[in-house]
Amino acid sequence: MTDQTRWGIHEVQTRNKAIKYRRDLVAKAMVHVVKLDETGITDLMIQIEAEYERKYGKNEADDKVIL
């Protein structure tokens, strides 16, 4: 058993909890995705892509003008 007072244990446990939480969210979502038909899944994919672009699609290089 690992010594719980060792440095870094709390950070490892926090990271593992975050990973588990993310996996649990995906598993819960998949329960509902299985119930959707083709058009529902397509609509969901479009919404997920839009949200992904909103969060991560901003490229700072697009604002720069190269002469």
C-alpha positions as CSV (number, residue, x, y, z in Angstrom):
1,M,0.0,0.0,0.0
2,T,1.3,3.5,-0.9
3,D,2.1,5.9,1.9
4,Q,-0.8,8.5,1.7
5,T,1.4,11.2,3.3
6,R,4.0,11.1,0.5
7,W,4.3,14.2,-1.6
8,G,2.3,14.2,-4.8
9,I,-0.3,11.6,-3.8
10,H,-3.1,14.2,-3.6
11,E,-2.3,15.4,-7.1
12,V,-2.3,11.9,-8.5
13,Q,-5.6,11.1,-6.7
14,T,-7.2,14.3,-8.0
15,R,-6.1,13.6,-11.6
16,N,-7.4,10.0,-11.4
17,K,-10.8,11.3,-10.1
18,A,-11.0,13.8,-13.0
19,I,-10.3,11.1,-15.5
20,K,-12.9,8.8,-13.9
21,Y,-15.5,11.7,-13.9
22,R,-14.8,12.3,-17.6
23,R,-15.2,8.6,-18.4
24,D,-18.4,8.4,-16.4
25,L,-19.9,11.4,-18.3
26,V,-19.1,9.7,-21.6
27,A,-20.6,6.5,-20.4
28,K,-23.8,8.3,-19.3
29,A,-24.1,10.0,-22.6
30,M,-23.6,6.8,-24.6
31,V,-26.6,5.3,-22.8
32,H,-28.7,7.9,-24.4
33,V,-26.9,7.9,-27.8
34,V,-27.7,4.2,-28.2
35,K,-31.4,5.1,-28.1
36,L,-31.2,7.7,-30.9
37,D,-31.9,7.0,-34.5
38,E,-29.7,8.1,-37.5
39,T,-31.1,11.6,-37.7
40,G,-30.7,12.1,-33.9
41,I,-27.1,11.0,-34.0
42,T,-26.4,13.2,-37.0
43,D,-27.9,16.2,-35.2
44,L,-25.9,15.4,-32.1
45,M,-22.7,15.1,-34.1
46,I,-23.3,18.6,-35.6
47,Q,-23.9,20.1,-32.2
48,I,-20.7,18.4,-30.8
49,E,-18.6,19.7,-33.7
50,A,-20.0,23.2,-33.2
51,E,-19.2,23.1,-29.5
52,Y,-15.7,21.8,-30.2
53,E,-15.1,24.6,-32.7
54,R,-16.4,27.1,-30.2
55,K,-14.1,25.9,-27.4
56,Y,-11.0,24.8,-29.2
57,G,-11.2,25.9,-32.8
58,K,-9.8,29.4,-32.3
59,N,-6.5,29.6,-34.0
60,E,-4.5,32.7,-33.1
61,A,-2.6,32.5,-36.4
62,D,-5.8,33.4,-38.3
63,D,-5.7,36.9,-36.9
64,K,-2.2,37.6,-38.1
65,V,-1.4,39.1,-41.5
66,I,1.9,38.0,-43.1
67,L,3.5,40.5,-45.5
